[in-house]
């Protein structure tokens, strides 16, 4: 999850397009959770008439959280609540602002930094097999790429954001500049060289700073020790075993394959006005192993349940995903909130773990209590998905599912 200590309420945006009538929420609920062991049941329809589900799952609050879309904040939302406390599924908004047809609840989307959970899981699997040593330095695996100035950074520090490597320099400062440059192909090794050519932010293990670069380096380590591509390792180790048929890593392809709801971003248009631009087609290579995966809410729900049940990372290594480093955040000074792959937040008086992601036009999150009693997966087509403020729709979904911070 992104650091939610920032302001939760995003300012309303003045949009340059006129949306059609809001599509009503499509609601479904069930009184018992689906079973991760059977891929066929991941998207099976649920019984919306179950009174037990309505009482246990907080359906009115979740329904309200995604009602009335599209709005200035988002054009669509897909939500799946699961676990032993009850099951609820809903979608709202539109597939696109041209046809205004209802959002596709099974549509694919860019899951952004949720990718990091998959990368971390592969690394931990390799560690469990004895192929990867989390306490070995990245330079020992990539001596030609990692300079001596970063020679003490370990793989574990890459994965829990305590490495001290600054962000890679990516051209374009404004969203308009990034949009104009959206098809650029970013090479992972060049991004690492760009980052490590700069002065380190802090000594390894001293503080925590959430950045993509650690996962870029970690994926290159995975490729070095396996002699295989990062994409194939994720597919072979996670996607196929779990039956995640609608999840894939796009490589350099800027398109989202198959059915998907369009993503939009507020920006300055060619005529000088501010409005929404369709950003569904956008090169993914700046994110790579830190942020390029494409998925569905059904697949991510299946993955989340399997992960928290110890079916993706097994044994002691799973504890790495639920252990926060005892350091302060580099930017805020608050206690570290990120583990290997996940982050922790207290909502409604209890700890929840998960990961959020933001790509242009798409906000995504996977969340669960540690015991899996309540899981949440959402995809929100936010109109400022990479902004500094949290989407009000995302905020409302989180509060409806788990309670206030």
N, C-alpha and C positions, 0 to 999 in steps of 0.2 A: 504494500500500500504506500502511496505517496505520503509524505509527512503531513499529517492532518493538523499539525499545530498552526499551520497558516490559516488565514481567514477562510471560513467555510462557505460564506455566502458570496457567490459571484455576482458582480454588478450586471444588471440587465443590459443586453446589447441591442442597438438599433440596427435592424437588418434591412438590406437593400432588395429583398425579394418578398413577395407576398405569398404566404403559405395558404394552402387550401384548408378546408374544415378539418378539425382534429379527428383522427381515427379513434374510436373508442377502444379502451383496453381490452385485449383478448385474455380472459382469465381462465385458469384451470387449476384445480387443487386435488390432492390425494392425501389420505390419512396415513399412508405408509410410504417410507422412502423406497426409491428404486435400488436395485442391487447392482453393484459395480461389476459383478462377475459375469453378467450377461450383456454383451454389447447391444443386442436387439432391443433391450428395454430402455435404453438411454433416452429415446425420444418418443416413447409410447405415450398415448394420450392419457390424461388423468381424469378422475371423476370430479367435476366442478361442484357437484351437489353434496359432497361429504360434509356434514356438520362438524365432525371432529376436526377436519382440516381447517375449516373456517375459524374455529375457536382457538386452535393451537398454533396456527401459522401466521396470525396477524394479517390476514388477507386485506381487510379494509385499509390498513396503513400502507401496505405495498401497492394496492390498487391506486390509492391517492397519490403515491410518490411518482407514478408514471402516467397519471391521467393528463388529458388535455394536450398531449403532444400532437403536432410540433409546436414549440414555443421559441422564443428568442434564444433559449439556452440549449435546446436539443431538438433534433428532428425525429428521433426514434429511441426506444429503449426495449431491451430484452432482458428478462430477469428469471432466474431459477433459484428457488429456495428449497433446500433439502435437509436430510438428517432425521434423527429419531424424534425430533420435536414437531415434525410435520413437513409437508411438501406443498409448494405453490409455484406456479409458472404463469408468467404474464408477458405481454408485449403491447406496445402502444406506439403511436406515431405513424410515419409514412415511409414507404420504401424509397421514394424519391420525391422531390418537390416539383417535378414536371407532371407526373401522372397522379400524384397524391393517393396512390393505392396503399392499402394498409401495409405496415412493416411486416416482413417475412420473419416469423419467430425462429425459423431454422436457418436463417441467412448467416453466411460467413462474415467475418470482420477481422480487422487487424488488432491483435491482442497486445501489441506493444511490449512493455517490460515484463508482462507475464512470461515472456520467453525466458527470462532469467531463471525461473523456477525449473524449466526443462533443462537448461544448461547446467544448473547446479545439481540436478538429479543425476545427470549423466556423469558428472565429475565424481559425485559421491558413490555411484555404482562402481566406477573404475577404482576408487580408493578402497572400496570393500573387497574388490578382486585382487588388490595388491599391486595393480598396475600404476596407480597414481598415488604419490605421497603428498598429502595436504600440507605438510610442514617443509617440503622441499621448495627451493626457490624457483620462481618462474625462469630466471636466467639459466639455471641448470638445465632446463628443458629447451629453452630458446636462446642459446648463447649468442647467436648472430643477430638477434633482434633486440634483446633487452640489454641496455648499457650497464656498465658497472655502477653508475650512480643509482640504479634501481636494483642492484644485485641482491639485496636482502629481502625483497618482497616475496612472500610465500604464496602458494596457491590458495591456501585458506584465506589469506588477507585479500587476495583478488576477489574471492567469492563473498566475503562479508564487508567489503568496502572500507577496509582499514589499511589499504595499500599506499596511499599518499600520491598516487599517480594522477596528474591533472587530466582534464578532459582533452580529447583530440580537438584540434582546430578544424572546424567545418565552415566552409564559406557561407556567407549570408547571415545577417543579423536580424532582419525583419522577416515576418511571415511572407511578405510579398517577394522578397529576395529568395527565400527558400523555395517558394512555389515556382519561381522562374527557373530554379536550378534543380527541380525535383527529380529529374531523370539522370542526374550524375551518378556514376558508379563509384562507390567508395571502396577502396581496397583495405581489408583489415590490417595488413602489415603496415601500410602507409599511415593508417590512423594511429597505430601504436608508435611508430617513429615520430609522428607529430606530437604525441602526448609526452613521450619520454625525452624529447629534445628540450622540454621545458623544465624549470626548477620544480622539485617535488613540493607538494603542499605541506607535508609533515612526515616525520619518520614513520616507517612501517609499524603498524600496530599501536600507534600513539593516539589516533583519533579515527572518526568514521566520517566519510564523505560519500554519499550515494552518487555514483556516476556509472556510465555505461562501460568505460574503458576497461575496468577490471574483468568484465565478462568477455570482452573482445579478446583480451590476452588469454583468459582461461580456455576459450574455445580453440585458440591456436595451440595451446598446450594439449588439449584433447586430440587435436588432429595429429600433432607430432607423436604422441605416445601410441596412438592406435594405427597410424598410417592410413587413416580413413578421413573422409570429410565429416565435419561437424554435423551437417544435415543428415547424413546416413546414420550416424551414431544415434541421433535423437529418434529418427524413424525406426531403426532396428531395435533400440532398447526400450522405447516408450510408446510411440504411436501405434505400431503394429501389435505389440502384446496386449495393449489395453483396448484395441479396437477403435481407435480414434480416427475414423475413416474420413472425417471432414476437416482434419487438421493437417497442415503441411507447412513446410518452409519454402518460401517463394524464390530463393536465390536472387537473381537480378530482375525478375519479372515484376513490373510495376502494377500489374493488374491483380485483382482478387478473382480467382477462378470460381466459377459456379455462382449460384444465387447469393446475392448480398444486398443489404440496404446501403444506399449511398451515404457517404460522409461529406459534410460541408464545413467550411471554415469562414469565419468573418474576416474580411480583409478589404483593402482598398482595391476597387475595380478599375478597369481600363478607362472609364469615363470620369474618374476622380471621386466617385461616390464610394461609400462603404456598404458592403453587402456580403451575401454568401456566395462562395464559389465551390463548385463540386470538386472535392479533393480525393475522390475514391481511387483514382489512378495516380500512384505516387511511388517512386523508387524506394525500396526497403533497405538498401545496402548500408545506409548510415547506422542502422540499428543492428543488423546481423544477429549474432548470438545473444545480444542484449535486448533485442526488440523487434524481430521481424516476423514472428510466427503468425499464421492465420488460422482461425478456428471458429467454433460455434459454441453457444452456451451449453448445449448438451454434451459436447466433447469435453469442455473444460470442467463441467460438473463431474463427469466420470473420472477425469484425471485428478481432481481435487479429492474426491472420496478415496481413490486408490492411494494417493500420496499420504493422506492423513491416517489411513489404515495400515501403513507400512508395506504396501504392495509395490511401490516404485523404488524406494530406498529402504532397505531392510536392516534390522539390527541396530547396533550402536551408532552407525553413521547417520541414521535419521535424526538423532539428537542434535546434530550440527544445524539442522534447519530450525530448531526451536531453542537455540542458545544465542543470546545476545552478547556481543563483546562488551566488556566492562570499561568502555571509553566514552568520551563525550562526542557529540556531533560537531564536526568542523565548523559548520555555519552558525548553528544556534546555541551550542553549548549544552543542549539537552542530553540526557542519557541516550546512548545508541539505540536505535529502533529496528535495525536491520540485522538479520542473521544470514546464514548461507542460503540464499534463494528467497527467503520470506521476510516479512516484517511483522511487528506486533503492535497492536493498539488496544487500549481498554475502552470498551463500549458497553453501556448498560451494566456497568459494574463487573464485567468479566473480560478476560483476555481473549482477543480474537487474533488469528494469524492469517496472513494471506499476502497477496501481491496485486498491485494495480498497474495499469499500463496506459500510455497515451500515445497515439499516433494521430496525425492530422485527420480530423473527422471522427475519431473513435476513442472512447474511454472504456476500458475493460477492467474488471476486477474478479479475483477469486478469493474467497474468505471462508474461514471455518473456525469454530471453537476447537480447542486442542483435542477434545474427545469426539469430534465429528457430530455432535448432537444437533448442530445447526450449521449448514453450509450455504453459501451464497455465491452465485455467479451472475454478473451483469455485463451487458454491453450497451453503452449509451452513445448515440451519435451526437456528441457535443459539438457546438459551433465554435468553441475555443478549447479544443481538447488538450492542447499543450500550454494553456495559459497558466498564470501564477495562481489563479483562484480555482478552487474546486467547483465543479459543476453543481448547481443546486439540485439537479436531478440525481446525481450520484450521491450527494449528501443525504437527500431524502430517502433514497433506497437503503443506504447504510443505517440510518437512524431507525427506519421502519423495521429492518431485519434484526438489529441488535440493540438499539437504544442509543441514547446520546453519550458523547464522550464524558 
